[in-house]
Amino acid sequence: MLRGIRARLITYITLVLLLIVLLLEGVFIAAVHYYYLGSAMETLSSRATTSATFFNKYLEGYSINERARYILENLSTEESSKVEVLNTEGNVIINSFGFSSSERIDTPDVRTALSSGKGSYQSLTPVGGERIMAVSLPIKEAGTNIGVLRYSVSAEPLYDVIVTIVLNAVWVGLLVILFGFVLSLIIAKRIVGPIRQLTTVAKEMATGNFTAKAAKQHNDEIGTLAVTLNYMSEEILKSEKIKYDFISSVTHELRTPLTSIKGWGETLLMGDLSDKKETLQGLEVMTGETDRLIGLVEDLLDFSKFQAGEITVDLQPYDLRGLLEDLLLQFRYRGQTKQIRLYADIPDQPLPVNGDFNRLKQVFVNLLDNAFKFTPAEGAVSITAAQQEELIVVTVTDTGEGIEAADLEKLGTKFFKGRSRQSGSGLGLAICKEIIGLHGGQLKIESEFTIGTSVIVELPRYIIQ
């Protein structure tokens, strides 16, 4: 892939440079061609026009042959052009070398001069061994054409100069393309180099080495990608640590009740079963520890469904007051045994919700269980419910140890238990949030360290149609 990016960069940059050089070369060659040949044609045309105007004005009344001799005799010795006088058939009467010829000249400039006025001609391919430039003007008598005055010059020296300039321009263009190719290699290396480094780091992470870090070489998109990759590795490390802490915690949570059950089981097997008090005490402990195990297993099962997105709810309309009152009876005895006061403020009017009874019971049991778990003796736990516009709001408040601000934002994420040393898997609140979310509601946590915690559940109010 990286080779592909490098090759494409080199190819694209070289192609762009090639197109630019070809365009500039074309414009330059056209400009040189126009400058040299255009200037030469303009000079030739000016001299021919001046001579024709002069001879037509001052040789009025002379025949074409007399004019031809006069023109030949009065040519400047410095005249470098070939001057020819033609009759109306295009035959050469005389030229600047003093020769006459039966040769008929039928070039476009001569035809234009005989038909309408000044004509010019430039041969792009050699004619008679060389390329020429020619300008022809009519020789008139009383407004009638009686012949043609033709100036011509070889264009070969000009083409030699143009070819030399074009060759030099081509060499310069090739040097520019070569320089661009080398520059594209450097640019491709500077771009692909950091990508190679990021690829190496990503491969390291893929093997589980999340301590590998990418170096930010430039303050650009690739640099941002390096920072993002490093941030991702740090977050994965944090998640890994939380996961390992969770495994350790769950292992401990499972081992503790199993140890108690095994211990009491061995005690009962080896002891005196006739001692009813000891037997009941052992069975009571084993039952309680079994309940703890069942709770942990249920949390783990719910978590696996949570991870797979398979937690479902069976929504049915009912009055939430009944569920809350049942929970008050269930937890009042627990409050008495732990010397924790339990308060309730539940309105007399119905609290209609469209929910899954068992799932909502799971949520509020978990919230009340946490509240009692983290509240010391002589503390208080309260549960309040109220209807607020389109919402049913239930708040569970305790006067326990509270939650530190640093932990509050992460509370409710999977595996996270915070700094508390109380037993638990760290999955309960995460599962509760998921259940309340499936009901279209919200679960919020407010806490002040050493003061207490409030968990607020907001559920949509069921409106009877």
Stockholm file with secondary structure:
# STOCKHOLM 1.0

chainA/1-465         MLRGIRARLITYITLVLLLIVLLLEGVFIAAVHYYYLGSAMETLSSRATTSATFFNKYLEGYSINERARYILENLSTEESSKVEVLNTEGNVIINSFGFSSSERIDTPDVRTALSSGKGSYQSLTPVGGERIMAVSLPIKEAGTNIGVLRYSVSAEPLYDVIVTIVLNAVWVGLLVILFGFVLSLIIAKRIVGPIRQLTTVAKEMATGNFTAKAAKQHNDEIGTLAVTLNYMSEEILKSEKIKYDFISSVTHELRTPLTSIKGWGETLLMGDLSDKKETLQGLEVMTGETDRLIGLVEDLLDFSKFQAGEITVDLQPYDLRGLLEDLLLQFRYRGQTKQIRLYADIPDQPLPVNGDFNRLKQVFVNLLDNAFKFTPAEGAVSITAAQQEELIVVTVTDTGEGIEAADLEKLGTKFFKGRSRQSGSGLGLAICKEIIGLHGGQLKIESEFTIGTSVIVELPRYIIQ
#=GR chainA/1-465 SS CHHHHHHHHHHHHHHHHHHHHHHHHHHHHHHHHIIIIIHHHHHHHHHHHHHHHHHHHHCTTCCHHHHHHHHHHTCCTTCCSEEEEECTTSBEEEETTSCCCCCBCCCHHHHHHHHTSCEEEECSSCBTTBCEEEEEEEEEETTEEEEEEEEEEECHHHHHHHHHHHHHHHHHHHHHHHHHHHHHHHHHHHHHHHHHHHHHHHHHHHTTCTTCCCCCCSSSHHHHHHHHHHHHHHHHHHHHHHHHHHHHHHHHHHHHHHHHHHHHHHHHHHSCTTCHHHHHHHHHHHHHHHHHHHHHHHHHHHHHHHHHTCCCCCCEEEEHHHHHHHHHHHHHHHHHHTTCEEEEECCSSCCEEEECHHHHHHHHHHHHHHHHHTSCTTCEEEEEEEEETTEEEEEEEECSSCCCHHHHTTTTSTTCCTTCCSSCCSCHHHHHHHHHHHTTCEEEEEEETTTEEEEEEEEEBCCCC
#=GC SS_cons         CHHHHHHHHHHHHHHHHHHHHHHHHHHHHHHHHIIIIIHHHHHHHHHHHHHHHHHHHHCTTCCHHHHHHHHHHTCCTTCCSEEEEECTTSBEEEETTSCCCCCBCCCHHHHHHHHTSCEEEECSSCBTTBCEEEEEEEEEETTEEEEEEEEEEECHHHHHHHHHHHHHHHHHHHHHHHHHHHHHHHHHHHHHHHHHHHHHHHHHHHTTCTTCCCCCCSSSHHHHHHHHHHHHHHHHHHHHHHHHHHHHHHHHHHHHHHHHHHHHHHHHHHSCTTCHHHHHHHHHHHHHHHHHHHHHHHHHHHHHHHHHTCCCCCCEEEEHHHHHHHHHHHHHHHHHHTTCEEEEECCSSCCEEEECHHHHHHHHHHHHHHHHHTSCTTCEEEEEEEEETTEEEEEEEECSSCCCHHHHTTTTSTTCCTTCCSSCCSCHHHHHHHHHHHTTCEEEEEEETTTEEEEEEEEEBCCCC
//
